[in-house]
């Protein structure tokens, strides 16, 4: 049975994990001792590399810049001056990874929801698909049905956001706010794809993070409340929401 609470717990946990990481970075920046420890650890790493190179070349590592006062001052000064830029890059990496993981959790949940609807009502599967009787005899109807459901779920996942929204509305009877949220979801998915496939250094600002939060909460929520009415054996109704409200606001009189 699909539970909204289980999904929302994952969303909240993910949000808290990234908040902790950001606060840890903020604490690091605000602690001079931590900054100096970081700089000196970086220097020690460089010196270790110098030692390894010296062993291979037969030279004395202490003759290199990493062991001279001038070289150390120059290196630590460069690190210190570049730290604000590096921290800004780290913050953007956190935003990128939070966006990627939020969308991954969202898409996994929507596929689980899709699977459960088809398990509850297999007649929603494509009617033009034919299944050889030999396949049914060899593996059993339940196995064949599970394979057909998975095929449908994965097929939908490869379509555009607009096509997925239309499928949910027209085939499953689940509407995403009359389609008004679909352009926002498409924008978020495009940002995710750009980071993964084309622009790994793409800037992820506060606006796209807020839009990601909206779609990754609102669409699963509205899908679950409708599915709980249309396919009650597979979904738990969200607390504080009545069946009458769902029918009036979202389903507009549609039944199971």
C-alpha positions in Angstrom: 0.0 0.0 0.0 1.3 3.4 -0.9 1.6 5.9 1.9 2.1 9.7 1.6 3.6 9.8 5.0 6.5 7.5 4.1 7.3 9.6 1.0 7.1 12.9 2.9 9.4 11.5 5.6 12.0 10.9 2.9 11.6 14.4 1.6 12.0 15.9 5.0 15.0 13.7 5.9 16.7 14.7 2.6 16.0 18.4 3.3 17.5 18.1 6.8 20.6 16.3 5.6 21.4 19.2 3.2 20.6 21.8 5.8 23.0 20.2 8.2 25.7 20.2 5.5 25.1 23.9 4.8 25.2 24.8 8.5 28.4 22.8 8.9 30.0 24.9 6.1 28.7 28.1 7.7 30.2 27.0 11.0 33.5 26.2 9.3 33.7 29.7 7.7 32.9 31.3 11.0 35.6 29.5 12.9 39.1 30.8 12.3 40.7 27.8 14.0 38.9 25.4 11.6 40.0 27.4 8.6 43.6 27.4 9.7 43.4 23.7 10.4 42.1 23.1 6.9 44.8 25.3 5.3 47.6 23.4 7.2 46.1 20.0 6.3 46.2 21.0 2.7 49.8 22.0 3.1 50.7 18.7 4.7 49.0 16.9 1.8 51.2 18.8 -0.6 54.3 18.0 1.4 53.4 14.3 1.4 53.2 14.4 -2.4 56.6 16.1 -2.5 58.1 13.4 -0.4 56.7 10.7 -2.7 58.1 12.5 -5.7 61.4 13.0 -4.1 61.8 9.3 -3.2 61.3 8.4 -6.9 63.7 11.1 -8.2 66.3 10.7 -5.4 66.1 14.4 -4.4 65.7 16.1 -1.1 62.0 17.2 -0.6 63.0 19.9 1.8 64.6 21.8 -1.0 61.2 22.3 -2.7 59.0 25.4 -2.2 56.6 23.4 0.1 59.3 23.5 2.9 60.5 27.1 2.5 58.9 30.0 4.5 58.3 32.0 1.3 56.8 29.0 -0.5 54.5 28.1 2.4 53.3 31.7 2.8 52.6 32.0 -0.9 50.7 28.7 -1.0 48.7 29.4 2.2 47.9 32.9 1.0 46.6 31.6 -2.3 44.4 29.1 -0.6 43.1 31.7 1.9 42.3 34.2 -0.9 40.6 31.5 -3.0 38.5 30.1 -0.1 35.4 32.3 -0.7 35.2 31.2 -4.3 35.7 27.5 -3.3 33.0 27.8 -0.7 30.6 29.3 -3.2 31.3 26.4 -5.5 30.7 23.9 -2.6 27.3 25.6 -1.9 26.3 25.3 -5.5 27.4 21.6 -5.5 25.1 21.1 -2.5 22.2 22.7 -4.4 23.0 20.6 -7.5 23.0 17.4 -5.5 19.9 18.3 -3.5 18.0 19.0 -6.8 19.2 15.7 -8.3 18.3 13.6 -5.3 14.9 15.3 -4.8 14.0 14.6 -8.4 15.2 11.0 -8.1 13.1 10.4 -5.0 10.1 12.1 -6.7 10.4 10.0 -9.9 10.8 6.8 -7.9 7.7 7.5 -5.9 5.6 8.4 -9.0 6.7 5.1 -10.6 5.7 3.2 -7.4 2.3 5.0 -7.5 1.9 4.2 -11.2 2.7 0.5 -10.5 0.2 0.3 -7.7 -2.6 1.8 -9.7 -2.1 -0.7 -12.5 -2.0 -3.6 -9.9 -5.3 -2.4 -8.5 -6.8 -2.0 -12.0 -5.0 -4.0 -14.7 -7.6 -3.1 -17.3 -5.8 0.3 -17.5 -2.9 -1.4 -19.3 -2.8 -0.9 -23.0 -5.5 -2.8 -24.7 -3.6 -3.3 -27.9 -1.0 -5.4 -26.2 -1.3 -9.2 -27.0 0.2 -11.8 -24.7 1.1 -15.2 -26.1 -0.8 -18.0 -24.3 2.4 -19.9 -24.1 4.0 -17.2 -22.0 1.1 -17.2 -19.6 1.3 -21.0 -19.2 5.1 -21.0 -18.8 5.4 -18.3 -16.2 1.9 -17.8 -14.8 -0.5 -14.9 -15.1 0.7 -13.0 -12.1 4.3 -13.0 -13.4 3.1 -11.9 -16.9 1.0 -9.2 -15.3 3.9 -7.9 -13.2 6.1 -7.8 -16.4 3.4 -5.9 -18.4 3.0 -3.4 -15.5 6.7 -2.8 -15.3 6.9 -2.4 -19.1 4.1 0.3 -18.9 5.8 2.1 -16.0 9.2 2.2 -17.7 7.7 3.2 -21.0 5.9 6.2 -19.4 9.1 7.2 -17.6 10.8 7.8 -20.9 8.2 10.2 -22.2 8.1 14.0 -21.8 6.7 15.6 -18.7 3.7 16.8 -20.7 3.0 13.3 -22.0 3.3 11.9 -18.5 0.8 14.4 -17.1 -1.6 13.7 -20.0 -1.3 9.9 -19.3 -2.0 10.3 -15.6 -5.0 12.5 -16.4 -6.5 10.5 -19.3 -5.6 7.0 -18.4 -5.3 6.9 -14.6 -7.8 9.7 -13.9 -5.3 11.6 -11.8 -5.0 15.3 -12.5 -2.1 17.6 -11.6 -3.8 20.9 -10.7 -5.5 21.1 -14.2 -2.0 21.0 -15.7 -0.9 24.3 -14.3 2.0 22.8 -12.5 3.3 20.9 -15.5 5.5 23.7 -17.0 7.1 24.1 -13.6 7.9 20.4 -13.4 9.2 20.5 -16.9 11.5 23.3 -16.0 12.9 21.4 -13.0 13.4 18.2 -15.0 15.2 20.2 -17.7 17.5 21.7 -15.0 18.2 18.2 -13.7 19.0 16.9 -17.2 21.2 19.9 -18.0 23.4 19.2 -14.9 23.6 15.5 -15.6 24.2 15.6 -19.3 25.5 19.0 -20.5 26.5 21.5 -17.8 28.0 19.9 -14.7 28.9 23.4 -13.3 25.5 24.9 -13.9 24.4 27.4 -11.3 21.4 26.2 -9.2 19.9 29.3 -7.5 17.3 29.7 -4.7 14.5 30.0 -7.2 15.0 26.6 -8.9 15.4 25.0 -5.4 12.1 26.4 -4.4 10.4 25.3 -7.6 11.9 21.8 -7.0 10.5 21.7 -3.5 7.0 22.7 -4.8 6.7 20.1 -7.5 8.3 17.3 -5.6 5.8 17.8 -2.8 2.6 19.0 -4.5 2.4 16.5 -7.4 2.8 13.4 -5.2 0.4 14.8 -2.7 -2.3 15.6 -5.2 -1.8 12.2 -6.9 -2.1 10.2 -3.6 -5.3 11.9 -2.5 -6.9 11.2 -5.8 -5.6 7.6 -6.0 -6.8 6.9 -2.5 -10.4 7.7 -3.7 -10.1 6.0 -7.1 -8.1 3.0 -6.0 -8.7 2.7 -2.2 -7.2 -0.8 -1.8 -3.7 0.4 -2.8 -3.4 3.8 -1.1 -3.8 5.4 2.3 -5.8 8.6 2.5 -3.8 11.5 3.8 -4.8 12.6 7.2 -7.0 15.7 7.3 -8.3 15.2 3.8 -11.8 13.8 3.2 -13.0 11.8 0.2 -15.8 14.3 -0.4 -13.2 17.2 -0.6 -11.1 15.2 -3.1 -14.1 14.4 -5.3 -15.3 18.0 -5.2 -12.0 19.7 -5.8 -10.0 17.3 -7.9 -12.1 14.5 -9.3 -15.2 16.6 -10.2 -17.6 13.6 -9.7 -15.4 10.9 -11.2 -15.7 7.5 -9.6 -13.5 4.4 -9.3 
